[in-house]
Amino acid sequence: MDTFADWLFVVLWGAGVLLTLVPFVPATLLILAAALLHEALVGFRELSLGLWLALGVLALLAMSLDNLATLLGARRYGAGRAGLWGASGGNPRPFSGCPGGADSSLPPGLAL
């Protein structure tokens, strides 16, 4: 079981690293979830609580820096007030304006 868990973690970690290049994909969370799944499969005996806290802090830092970089890029290239708000993660309707977005296939009365 440990060998399967190890290989599954490596595959999910590799996918997470590759998905960091794709916009709108929370790859950092995928990598953290891969570590959590691995620990669940091996019985939570390989990583200490301190290491889990460090991984959580690093994941939070990575996501925060990603949002900050998006905000600074939008600001640098002249985004307006609404654009800066959306770039900082303040969009209450994510993917709603994208073609094929989350609510584009819903009937007009049910769209968010």
N, C-alpha and C positions, 0 to 999 in steps of 0.2 A: 504494500500500500504506500510506503514511503517513496518508492521509486516513481510510482504513478503520480503522487502528489508533487514530487519534485519536478517532473517533466511537465505536468499541467501548469505549475507555476511559471516555468521557463517560457512556455508557449504564450500564456496570458501576459506575462511581463513583456515579452517581445512584441506582442500585438499592441500593448499599451504604449511602448516606446515608439512604434511606427505610427500609431494613431495620434501622437502629439503633433504631427504635421497636418492633421485634418482639422479644419475649423469646426466648431460646434460639438466636438466630441470631448467629453470629460475624461481624457486618458489618464490623468493623475488618479482619479477615483478607480479606474479599471485596475491600475497597478496596485493600489491599496487593497482593493477587493480581492485581487489575486493572492496577495499575502495573507489576507484573512481566510480565504478558502483553503490555502495550503495549511495554515495552522489548524483549521477545523478538521482537515483530513488526517493530520498527524497527532491530533489530540491536544493541541495547545501546549506543547512541551518544548518548542524550539526557541521562541521569542519571549523575552521577559516583558513585564508591564511597562518598564521604563523604555524599552525599545519600541513598544507599541505607541507610547506617548510621543516619542521622538518622530516616528513615522507619521503620526497624525499631524504634528506641528509642521513637519516638512511638506506634507501634502497641502495643508492650509496655506503655507508660505508660497508654494508653487502656484496655487490657484490665485492667490492675491497678487503675486507678481505678474501673472498672465493678464489679469483684469487691469492692473495698473499700466502695463505695456499697451494694451488695447486703448485705454483712455488717453494716454499720452500720444499715441499714434493718431487717434481721431482729432485730438486738439491740434497737433502739429499740422495736419492737413486741412484745417479749417472747418471742422464740424461745428454745427450750431449747438444751441443749448440742448435741444432734444436729442441730437446725435451724441453729445457727451454723456447725457443721462443714460441713453441706451447702451453706449459703449462701456459704461461703468457697471453694467449689470442691472440697471434699473428698469428694464423693459418688463412690464407685467405680463406681456403676451409673447414669449419667445417663439421664434420661427413663424409668427403669424403672417408676416409680410413676404416670406420666402415662397417662391413657386414650389409647390409640393410640400408646403410646410404642414405643421401639426394640425391646423384646423382648416386647411384648404379643401379637404375632401368632405367636410361636414356640410349638411344643408344650411342655408343662410340663417335660419332661426336658431340653430344649435352652435354656431361658431362662437368662439370665445370673444 
